[in-house]
Amino acid sequence: MVPGGSKTYHKVTTSLTAEQHEWIRRVAAQAQLEGVSITAADVIRLALTRLQEQLTEGELRTELVAHVLKEVEQYPGRANRGLPRSTESSRRS
């Protein structure tokens, strides 16, 4: 971000599980019904901000590796993008 420059959002494309997609749409839709302009992008930005505030980079990496390795059990297609080594095997190396 350029200091003093105008701040803009950057569009990204991501993949969510069916459950995550349904939940995030429901959260945004409920807010809209209550007259609050909330989008899925707002929910995702809040989640990212909270992760940045609550975890160190090392903690985040450890949790992400564990999450991905657990998630691949239900979503085997995740393995097509490559899998991280578990943090335990990384520590032994």
C-alpha positions in Angstrom: 0.0 0.0 0.0 1.3 3.4 -0.9 1.5 5.7 2.2 -0.8 8.7 1.6 -2.2 7.1 -1.6 -5.8 6.1 -2.1 -6.6 2.8 -0.5 -8.4 0.3 -2.8 -9.5 -3.3 -2.6 -8.0 -5.9 -4.7 -10.1 -8.6 -6.3 -9.1 -12.2 -5.6 -10.6 -15.6 -6.5 -10.7 -18.3 -3.9 -12.2 -21.7 -3.3 -14.5 -22.4 -0.4 -16.1 -25.7 0.7 -19.8 -26.0 0.1 -20.4 -25.5 3.8 -18.3 -22.3 4.0 -19.9 -21.0 0.8 -23.4 -21.6 2.2 -22.5 -20.0 5.6 -20.9 -16.9 4.2 -23.9 -16.3 1.8 -26.3 -16.8 4.7 -24.4 -14.3 6.9 -24.4 -11.7 4.1 -28.0 -12.4 3.2 -29.2 -12.1 6.8 -27.4 -8.8 7.2 -29.0 -7.5 4.0 -32.5 -8.5 5.3 -31.7 -6.4 8.4 -30.7 -3.5 6.3 -27.0 -3.8 6.8 -24.8 -3.8 3.7 -22.5 -6.7 4.4 -20.9 -8.8 1.7 -19.0 -12.1 1.6 -15.9 -10.0 1.0 -16.5 -8.1 4.3 -16.7 -11.4 6.2 -13.5 -12.7 4.6 -11.6 -9.4 5.3 -12.7 -9.6 9.0 -11.5 -13.1 9.3 -8.1 -12.2 7.7 -7.8 -9.2 10.1 -8.5 -11.4 13.1 -6.0 -14.0 12.0 -3.3 -11.3 11.6 -4.1 -9.9 15.0 -4.3 -13.2 16.9 -1.6 -15.4 15.5 2.1 -15.0 14.8 3.3 -16.0 11.4 4.7 -19.2 12.9 1.5 -20.0 14.7 -0.5 -19.3 11.5 1.7 -21.6 9.4 1.4 -24.4 12.0 -2.4 -24.1 12.1 -2.7 -23.8 8.3 -0.6 -27.0 7.8 -2.7 -28.9 10.3 -5.9 -27.6 8.7 -4.9 -28.5 5.2 -3.8 -32.0 6.2 -7.1 -32.6 8.0 -9.2 -31.0 5.2 -7.6 -33.2 2.5 -9.3 -36.2 4.2 -12.7 -34.8 3.3 -11.7 -33.0 0.1 -9.1 -35.2 -1.7 -9.0 -32.7 -4.6 -7.0 -30.4 -2.3 -4.0 -32.8 -2.8 -3.9 -31.8 -6.5 -2.5 -28.4 -5.4 0.2 -30.0 -3.3 0.3 -30.7 0.4 2.6 -29.1 3.0 4.7 -31.4 5.1 3.4 -31.7 8.6 5.0 -29.4 11.1 6.3 -32.4 13.0 8.2 -33.8 10.0 9.5 -30.3 9.3 10.9 -30.0 12.8 12.8 -33.3 12.4 14.4 -32.1 9.2 
